[in-house]
Amino acid sequence: MRYTDLELLEKIRLGEDSGIEWKEIRLSGDRVMGPDPNDLADQIASFANTRGGLLVLGVDDKTKGVLGIPLDKLEAVERTIKEICVDKLRPALETVDIFRRELPDASGLRKAILQVEITRSLFLHDSPGGTYTRVGSSKRRMSPDLKLRMQMQRSQARIIRFDETLLHEARLTDLDKDLVERFRTDRSDTAREAFMRKLGIAGQDEEGGWHPTLSGILLCSKAPQEWHKGAFIQAVAYAGTEVDPAVEGGVYQLDAEDITGPLDHQIVAASQFVRRNSKVAATKDAGRTDKPEYDTAVIFEALVNAVVHRDYSIQGSKVRLRMFADRLELYVPGALVNTLDLDSIEYRQVSRNDTIASLLSKVPVDDRLRGNTTRSTYMDRRGEGAGIIMKRTEQLAGRPAVYRLLGDDELMLTIPKAVA
């Protein structure tokens, strides 16, 4: 959020969005008379509760003109912002940085403003108007369901990851013995419960009862969707470039499958779905070479990332795989993890579900996928997946794969199809 003068002025000219808001400051002596402190608290909380953002003070809300703040009043305005963060937010917000800078007004005269940088908080903050999230250019009051889910996400991030939670309605007998035993090594505990606890497959509740964890169900149950309704991949191949039931000939879906089973089995089946709905074209160059529509290594990485890094706290959502005549789309429940953003997704390694990632790093890649990856297991924990997806897609298709955030709870990956 460290913009140059020209970049910040351009952002202001284009208008407020999910990451930036500005306010005119009205003063009476050293007192800030406007905007309303409660409104400021609501705006600050909405950024902290979502993905963070930038609040620029000293800009006209309607005309977008730089009005500035008198130099001798900057300290008073800064103090007011700090007091709002401490006194009007519950819990108090500590992660706010305030910077003094100058911007030129319409006549070119440089005027002082305050740039308030708000990062995504590890806590969910209530403000005077309620509990807000940031949607587009405005704040929106959270529904009770969204608030509960976001509180759960944040508490799990601070204390225990969601994939480590116990499923109290499930029993150890619900785990498939062979799927559990594939994780055993010569150094594993002989006692089954101790072995599963160490791997994060199972644990004990307050009364001493043993239950599978979410990770245990996802990797060691043949039907994980019985306990998590969204634990599957919904795959559809369409005839055209859009979802259009009125397509000529009346056949708009070429293939469809709900892919279930343990996560590694889902990766195999989804890869096979893509393969059977893809073609391999032969080039006309001397020597004839075959050119696939999609790089199999890219599909492998995309599917592994989808099942490993999705947000399993969103119970009603599943991973959606859509194939069109010109592209493949993958929809993954959940926003980006912690401080990860779209600009850094290619270079950084951040895991939402460490236990799932750890377990998949111990599972040998199925023989049916041997040509899809050079890995020996499904995860290598090096954070190279997104980079492979971006680079190899551009090499094959001449266009890059594109990640997009859809609202606050879904990540979309578009992989263009290679044309012969």
Rosetta blueprint (number, residue, H / E / L):
1 M L
2 R L
3 Y L
4 T L
5 D H
6 L H
7 E H
8 L H
9 L H
10 E H
11 K H
12 I H
13 R H
14 L H
15 G L
16 E L
17 D E
18 S L
19 G L
20 I E
21 E E
22 W E
23 K E
24 E L
25 I L
26 R E
27 L E
28 S E
29 G L
30 D L
31 R E
32 V E
33 M E
34 G E
35 P L
36 D L
37 P H
38 N H
39 D H
40 L H
41 A H
42 D H
43 Q H
44 I H
45 A H
46 S H
47 F H
48 A H
49 N H
50 T L
51 R L
52 G L
53 G E
54 L E
55 L E
56 V E
57 L E
58 G L
59 V E
60 D L
61 D L
62 K L
63 T L
64 K L
65 G L
66 V E
67 L L
68 G L
69 I L
70 P L
71 L H
72 D H
73 K H
74 L H
75 E H
76 A H
77 V H
78 E H
79 R H
80 T H
81 I H
82 K H
83 E H
84 I H
85 C H
86 V H
87 D H
88 K L
89 L L
90 R E
91 P L
92 A L
93 L L
94 E L
95 T L
96 V E
97 D E
98 I E
99 F E
100 R E
101 R E
102 E E
103 L E
104 P E
105 D L
106 A L
107 S L
108 G L
109 L L
110 R E
111 K E
112 A E
113 I E
114 L E
115 Q E
116 V E
117 E E
118 I E
119 T L
120 R L
121 S L
122 L L
123 F L
124 L L
125 H L
126 D E
127 S E
128 P L
129 G L
130 G E
131 T L
132 Y E
133 T E
134 R E
135 V E
136 G L
137 S L
138 S E
139 K E
140 R E
141 R E
142 M L
143 S L
144 P H
145 D H
146 L H
147 K H
148 L H
149 R H
150 M H
151 Q H
152 M H
153 Q H
154 R H
155 S H
156 Q H
157 A H
158 R H
159 I L
160 I L
161 R L
162 F H
163 D H
164 E H
165 T L
166 L E
167 L L
168 H L
169 E L
170 A L
171 R L
172 L H
173 T H
174 D H
175 L L
176 D L
177 K H
178 D H
179 L H
180 V H
181 E H
182 R L
183 F L
184 R L
185 T L
186 D L
187 R L
188 S L
189 D L
190 T L
191 A L
192 R H
193 E H
194 A H
195 F H
196 M H
197 R H
198 K H
199 L H
200 G L
201 I L
202 A E
203 G E
204 Q E
205 D L
206 E L
207 E L
208 G L
209 G L
210 W E
211 H E
212 P E
213 T E
214 L H
215 S H
216 G H
217 I H
218 L H
219 L H
220 C H
221 S L
222 K L
223 A L
224 P H
225 Q H
226 E H
227 W L
228 H L
229 K L
230 G L
231 A L
232 F L
233 I E
234 Q E
235 A E
236 V E
237 A E
238 Y E
239 A L
240 G L
241 T L
242 E L
243 V L
244 D L
245 P L
246 A L
247 V L
248 E L
249 G L
250 G L
251 V L
252 Y L
253 Q E
254 L E
255 D E
256 A E
257 E E
258 D E
259 I E
260 T L
261 G L
262 P L
263 L H
264 D H
265 H H
266 Q H
267 I H
268 V H
269 A H
270 A H
271 S H
272 Q H
273 F H
274 V H
275 R H
276 R H
277 N L
278 S L
279 K L
280 V E
281 A E
282 A E
283 T L
284 K L
285 D L
286 A L
287 G L
288 R L
289 T L
290 D E
291 K E
292 P E
293 E L
294 Y L
295 D L
296 T H
297 A H
298 V H
299 I H
300 F H
301 E H
302 A H
303 L H
304 V H
305 N H
306 A H
307 V H
308 V H
309 H H
310 R L
311 D L
312 Y L
313 S L
314 I L
315 Q L
316 G L
317 S L
318 K L
319 V E
320 R E
321 L E
322 R E
323 M E
324 F L
325 A L
326 D L
327 R E
328 L E
329 E E
330 L E
331 Y E
332 V E
333 P E
334 G L
335 A L
336 L L
337 V L
338 N L
339 T L
340 L L
341 D L
342 L L
343 D L
344 S L
345 I L
346 E L
347 Y L
348 R L
349 Q L
350 V L
351 S L
352 R L
353 N L
354 D H
355 T H
356 I H
357 A H
358 S H
359 L H
360 L H
361 S L
362 K L
363 V L
364 P E
365 V L
366 D L
367 D H
368 R H
369 L H
370 R H
371 G H
372 N H
373 T L
374 T L
375 R L
376 S L
377 T E
378 Y L
379 M L
380 D L
381 R L
382 R L
383 G L
384 E L
385 G H
386 A H
387 G H
388 I H
389 I H
390 M H
391 K H
392 R H
393 T H
394 E H
395 Q H
396 L H
397 A H
398 G L
399 R L
400 P L
401 A L
402 V E
403 Y E
404 R E
405 L E
406 L L
407 G L
408 D L
409 D L
410 E E
411 L E
412 M E
413 L E
414 T E
415 I E
416 P E
417 K L
418 A L
419 V L
420 A L
